[in-house]
Amino acid sequence: MIRKPKPGAQRFVALAFKIAPAERRAWFEAMAAELDHVPEARRGHFAFGCLVVAVRERLTSPQFLNAAARSLLIGGAVAWAALNIRFAGRMSVSDAIVLEAFGYIIATMFAVGALATARFGYRATITLAAPLMAVLAVTAALIRFGSVATPTSSLYLALVVEDLLVLACALLVAGAAARIATARQAIR
């Protein structure tokens, strides 16, 4: 007498089938067909293993990695732009017009970067961030070594260094995503 698989095991395999990337669909169909032949005591373990593999395959699929990298870059740029707008708003109250303008300019640059990344992909981040980092590095050097130390020069330097660090993180994410995408295409 052949028993039907447990409903929980069937649900795990059905969920694994839904989660699995399209290019692995046949593989998961075979797993679902195999469930009937797994000993009853091991069906739950087998079905859970199918679900774990489906999640792993989805998380390492090129489409997911690309979408995650783009979302992280766009979300990060929008969040940083919002923080700079907030900073500029606070500076407007204290009549620090140059700091206010600096905040709005940086916010605009990050917003443009977010739009470019959304439109053209994470390679736009690399194209836009590298020259901006060079300009900010020169600006930091001029503030640090080329001007007289004032109370606001330390603040300017801190703002520039923060922007450099954020851009460096964005370049790391975009560069890693580009390398992974290139490696995945070379494998296929």
N, C-alpha and C positions, 0 to 999 in steps of 0.2 A: 504494500500500500504506500503510495507516494503522497506525502503531505504537502500542502501549500506552504510557501514561505510565510514567516511571521509578517504581520502587517507593518511592524516597525522596520524590519529589514527591507521590505518593499519600499517604504517611504524614503529610507536612506538612499537606496539605489535610484529611485525616481528623482530625488533632490540632486543627487550626484549627476544624473543625466541632464538635468536642467542647468546646472552650474558649469558643466564641462564645456570647453571651447568647441566651436563648430568643427574644427579640423580633427578633433578627437572623438567625434560622435560615434563612429563605428566601433571604436575601442570600448566605449561605455555601453553600447548596445550588446556587445559580447559579454561584458561583465553582468549586465542585467539578465541575459540568457543563462549565464553560468550559475546564477543564484539558486535556481531550482536543483542543481546538482551538488551544492555544498551541503555537508552534513548539518542537520538542524542545530546542533550545539554550536556550530561555528558561523551560522548565517548572520547573526548580529555583528560579529567581529568583521566578517567579510564585507558586509554592507557599509559599516562605518569606515572601513579601509577604502572602499570605493569613494565615499564622500570626501575623505581626506585627500585622496589623489585628485579628485575633481577640483577641489579648492586650490591645491598646489598647482595644477595645470592652468587654472584660470589666473592665478596670481602671477605666474611666470609667462603668460602669453604675451606676445609683443603688443597686441592691441591694448591690453590692460596696463602694461608698463608705460606705453606711450601716453595713454589717457591720464594715468597717475602723475607722470612727470609734468605734462602740460597743466593739469589741474593744480599741482603744487606750485608751479612757477606763476601761473596766473593769479591764484589765490594769494600767494606771498607778495606779489607785486601790488595787488589791490590793497592788501592789508598795510603794506609799508606806505603806500600813497595816502591811505586814510590816516595813519599815524602822523605823517608829515603835515597833512592838512590840519590835524588837531594841534600839532606843535605850532604851526603858523597862526592858527586862531588864538592860541595863548600868547603868542608874541605880539599880536595886534593890540591886545589889551595893555601891554606894557610899553607901547610906543617904540618897539624895536623894529623899525621898518625894514632894515636889511635882513634881519633874521626871519621876519615874516615872509619877505620875498624869497629868501633861500628855501624856506619850507614849501612854499607853493611851487617853486620851480622844480624841486626834487620830486614833489608829489606828481607834478605833470609828467616828468620823465618816467616815473614808475608806472603811471597810468598808460602812457604811450607804449611802454614795454609790455604791459599786460595785454593791451589790444593787439600789438604786433604778434605776441606769442599765441594769442587766441586765433589770429587770422593765418599766420604763416608757420606756426609750430615752434618747438623749443629751439630750433636753430636760429630763430629771430632773436632769442635771448642772448645767444652767443655773439651774434653780429652787433647787437646794440650795447651789451654790457661791457665788452672788452674796451671799446674806445672811451666809454664813460668812466670806466675804472682808471684809464690812463689820465684823463682830465682831472679826476678827483685826486689821484696820487700827486700830480703836479700841484694842484691846489693845496693839498695837505703840506707838501714840502715848502711852498711859498708861505703858508701861514706859520709853519713851525720855524723856518729858518730865515725867511725873507722879510718878516715884518716885526715891528716892535711888539713885545708882549703886552697885551691888554687883558682885562677881565673877559672880554668877549672873544678874544682870539682862541682861548682854550675851549670855549663852547663851539666855535666854528670848527676847530680841529676835531673835537669829539663827534660832531655831526658828520663831518666828512669821513672819518674813520668808520662810523656806524654804517654809512652808505657803502663804503668799500667792502665791509664784511658781508653785508646783505648781498651785494653784487657777486662777491666771491662764492657765496653759498649757491646763488642762482646759477653761476657758471659751472659749479661742480655738478649740480643736478642735471643741467642741460647737457653737459659734456658726457656724463655717465649715460644718460638716456640716448644720446646720439651713438655712443660706442656700443651699447646693448642692441640698439636697432640695427646697426651695421653688422654686428656679429651674428645676429639672428638671420639677417638676409643672406649672409655668406654661407651659413649652415644649410639653408634651404636650397 
